[in-house]
Amino acid sequence: MNVDQKERDTLILKFLPFVKAVVGRIASKLPIDAADKEDLFNVGMIGLMSALENFDDQRNVRFETYASIRIRGAVLDELRARDWVPRMVRSKDNEITKAVAALQKLLGRAPEDHEISEHMGLSLEEYFKYLDESRCFSIISSEDLPREYMENYSYSDVIKAVDQGNVLDLITDREFKTQLKEAIEILPKKERLVLTLYYYEELTMKEIGKVLDLTESRVCQLHSQAIIRLKASIKKINS
């Protein structure tokens, strides 16, 4: 984006709330304090400045879309560098993922909460506590993607794809997209609705709770469980 220093400073001020929103959505899932959130916001600002410097307004891509990927990429790179996920929490998330995958294979359908807890030898209350603890990083990471994806694509490839306006062609192959779509379609209705409201309508967990007449904590549990089910389905696809 060809702008002078004064216009650049104006744009930075204009997009400050946008950076806070993007970083805030990531930070809301993390067990971090206010100081760490401020650090992530500063990293997000670096992502914004990078977007301003590299954005080509001749491409068929909205600046907000481009900037969002730059900001998220910068923040996620920082989180990976810090290795912030506690080992105990990561282990619990993997336990749930394995249990869901085993039950889906055994039952031929998405297992209910009580079936997952029984399979893991937990009470329902203990299982929900596991979900609460795993919510901080219940996102599909690079480790969950097909091996071919990681061999062929890097973060720089994604940024290049954004520059060229063909992100969706890069994200993954058509067969994997179809399989992931099918995995989403077999999610329990309420979990599918939570994902739709959160990722497509961009409502907060609190707002979703009001729509569905659920507590914010329960919405977070449903979100975590939905992502874990998708992880289980992906692992099954790639096994």
C-alpha distance (Angstrom), angle and dihedral (degrees) to the residues before:
residue distance angle dihedral
M1 . . .
N2 3.79 . .
V3 3.82 106.5 .
D4 3.79 134.7 139.1
Q5 3.80 123.1 -115.8
K6 3.82 94.3 -95.7
E7 3.81 93.5 51.3
R8 3.80 90.2 44.0
D9 3.81 91.2 54.6
T10 3.81 89.4 48.6
L11 3.80 91.2 51.9
I12 3.80 91.7 48.3
L13 3.80 90.2 54.7
K14 3.80 90.6 45.8
F15 3.81 93.1 53.4
L16 3.82 97.2 42.5
P17 3.84 91.7 100.3
F18 3.82 89.2 47.9
V19 3.81 91.3 54.3
K20 3.82 90.6 47.4
A21 3.81 90.2 51.4
V22 3.83 94.7 49.0
V23 3.80 93.8 44.7
G24 3.79 91.6 41.5
R25 3.80 92.4 57.1
I26 3.81 89.6 54.6
A27 3.81 95.5 41.1
S28 3.81 92.4 50.4
K29 3.81 88.6 70.0
L30 3.81 94.6 50.6
P31 3.82 131.7 87.7
I32 3.82 93.0 -131.1
D33 3.79 135.4 127.3
A34 3.81 130.5 -120.0
A35 3.82 93.1 -91.7
D36 3.80 91.9 55.2
K37 3.80 90.6 47.4
E38 3.80 88.9 53.3
D39 3.82 89.2 51.1
L40 3.80 90.0 52.3
F41 3.80 90.5 48.8
N42 3.82 89.1 54.6
V43 3.80 89.6 50.4
G44 3.81 88.3 49.5
M45 3.80 89.5 53.5
I46 3.79 88.9 55.5
G47 3.81 87.5 53.1
L48 3.81 89.9 51.3
M49 3.80 92.4 50.7
S50 3.79 89.8 49.0
A51 3.81 88.9 51.6
L52 3.80 91.6 50.7
E53 3.79 90.9 50.9
N54 3.79 96.4 46.8
F55 3.80 105.5 32.8
D56 3.79 115.6 117.4
D57 3.80 109.6 -155.8
Q58 3.81 89.6 -163.7
R59 3.79 89.5 71.5
N60 3.80 120.9 89.8
V61 3.82 92.5 -113.2
R62 3.81 128.1 105.5
F63 3.79 113.8 -121.0
E64 3.81 91.1 -126.7
T65 3.82 90.2 57.3
Y66 3.78 92.2 48.7
A67 3.82 93.6 43.9
S68 3.81 92.2 47.8
I69 3.80 91.6 57.9
R70 3.81 91.7 45.7
I71 3.81 91.8 49.5
R72 3.81 94.8 44.3
G73 3.81 90.6 46.2
A74 3.78 92.4 52.4
V75 3.81 92.6 47.9
L76 3.81 94.7 45.6
D77 3.82 90.9 48.0
E78 3.81 88.2 53.2
L79 3.81 92.0 49.1
R80 3.80 91.8 48.9
A81 3.81 89.6 50.0
R82 3.82 89.7 53.6
D83 3.83 92.8 46.1
W84 3.81 86.6 -142.8
V85 3.81 100.4 172.9
P86 3.83 109.4 102.1
R87 3.81 111.8 -124.5
M88 3.81 92.4 -128.4
V89 3.82 92.1 53.1
R90 3.81 92.2 46.3
S91 3.80 88.9 51.8
K92 3.83 92.2 52.3
D93 3.79 91.6 49.8
N94 3.80 90.0 51.9
E95 3.82 90.8 48.9
I96 3.80 91.6 55.0
T97 3.81 92.2 45.0
K98 3.83 91.4 52.8
A99 3.81 91.8 46.8
V100 3.80 92.7 50.4
A101 3.81 91.8 47.2
A102 3.82 91.9 50.3
L103 3.82 93.0 47.8
Q104 3.82 93.7 46.1
K105 3.81 88.4 54.5
L106 3.81 92.8 45.6
L107 3.82 98.2 43.3
G108 3.80 100.0 31.4
R109 3.81 90.0 -133.3
A110 3.78 141.9 64.1
P111 3.84 108.0 -67.2
E112 3.80 121.2 -124.8
D113 3.80 123.0 -116.6
H114 3.81 93.6 -103.4
E115 3.83 91.7 48.9
I116 3.79 91.6 53.8
S117 3.80 92.7 46.9
E118 3.82 91.9 48.3
H119 3.82 91.2 48.5
M120 3.80 89.3 52.8
G121 3.82 92.7 45.6
L122 3.79 91.8 -116.6
S123 3.76 134.4 128.2
L124 3.79 114.6 -114.7
E125 3.80 88.9 -108.6
E126 3.82 91.3 53.2
Y127 3.81 90.6 47.7
F128 3.80 91.9 52.6
K129 3.80 88.4 49.8
Y130 3.83 88.3 55.1
L131 3.80 88.8 52.6
D132 3.80 90.9 49.3
E133 3.79 90.3 52.8
S134 3.79 94.4 46.3
R135 3.81 94.6 48.4
C136 3.81 90.3 86.4
F137 3.79 91.8 74.7
S138 3.78 106.2 16.5
I139 3.78 95.5 138.1
I140 3.77 129.2 115.2
S141 3.79 105.2 -101.9
S142 3.78 134.2 -167.4
E143 3.81 88.3 -92.1
D144 3.82 89.6 65.6
L145 3.81 96.2 52.5
P146 3.80 124.1 95.5
R147 3.81 114.5 -81.1
E148 3.79 90.2 -119.4
Y149 3.81 89.8 58.4
M150 3.79 93.2 56.7
E151 3.79 91.8 44.7
N152 3.79 93.2 51.1
Y153 3.81 106.3 33.9
S154 3.78 137.4 49.5
Y155 3.80 134.1 179.8
S156 3.82 88.9 -94.8
D157 3.82 88.5 55.1
V158 3.80 90.0 55.0
I159 3.81 91.6 50.5
K160 3.80 89.9 48.4
A161 3.79 89.6 50.7
V162 3.79 90.2 52.2
D163 3.79 89.2 51.0
Q164 3.80 89.0 54.0
G165 3.80 94.4 43.6
N166 3.81 97.0 -120.6
V167 3.81 104.2 105.8
L168 3.79 96.7 138.9
D169 3.79 91.9 55.3
L170 3.79 89.5 57.1
I171 3.78 102.7 43.1
T172 3.79 94.1 81.0
D173 3.77 142.9 -39.8
R174 3.79 122.6 -72.9
E175 3.80 94.5 -108.7
F176 3.80 92.6 53.9
K177 3.82 91.4 46.5
T178 3.81 88.8 53.8
Q179 3.80 92.6 48.7
L180 3.79 92.5 47.9
K181 3.81 90.5 48.1
E182 3.80 89.4 52.8
A183 3.81 90.1 49.0
I184 3.81 90.2 54.0
E185 3.81 91.9 47.6
I186 3.83 92.8 57.3
L187 3.80 93.7 51.1
P188 3.80 114.0 114.3
K189 3.81 109.2 -87.5
K190 3.80 96.1 -111.3
E191 3.82 93.4 50.2
R192 3.81 91.1 47.9
L193 3.79 89.3 50.8
V194 3.81 91.8 50.8
L195 3.81 90.7 53.3
T196 3.79 91.3 48.0
L197 3.80 93.9 49.8
Y198 3.80 93.1 43.8
Y199 3.80 102.3 43.1
Y200 3.80 103.2 26.4
E201 3.80 104.3 28.2
E202 3.83 90.1 32.9
L203 3.79 94.8 -139.0
T204 3.79 118.9 160.3
M205 3.80 120.9 -114.6
K206 3.79 88.6 -105.6
E207 3.82 92.3 52.0
I208 3.81 91.2 48.0
G209 3.79 88.6 52.0
K210 3.80 90.2 56.7
V211 3.82 91.8 48.8
L212 3.82 93.5 49.2
D213 3.82 95.9 34.0
L214 3.81 91.3 -119.8
T215 3.78 133.6 127.0
E216 3.80 117.1 -98.5
S217 3.81 88.6 -116.6
R218 3.83 91.8 55.7
V219 3.81 91.1 48.9
C220 3.81 89.0 52.9
Q221 3.80 89.9 50.9
L222 3.81 91.5 50.6
H223 3.81 90.2 49.1
S224 3.81 92.0 49.8
Q225 3.79 91.8 47.1
A226 3.81 92.4 49.0
I227 3.81 92.0 51.8
I228 3.81 91.0 46.5
R229 3.83 90.0 52.0
L230 3.81 89.6 51.8
K231 3.79 90.3 48.8
A232 3.80 89.5 51.6
S233 3.80 91.0 49.9
I234 3.80 91.9 48.2
K235 3.80 92.0 49.7
K236 3.81 88.4 50.9
I237 3.82 90.6 50.4
N238 3.81 91.8 49.9
S239 3.81 97.1 43.1
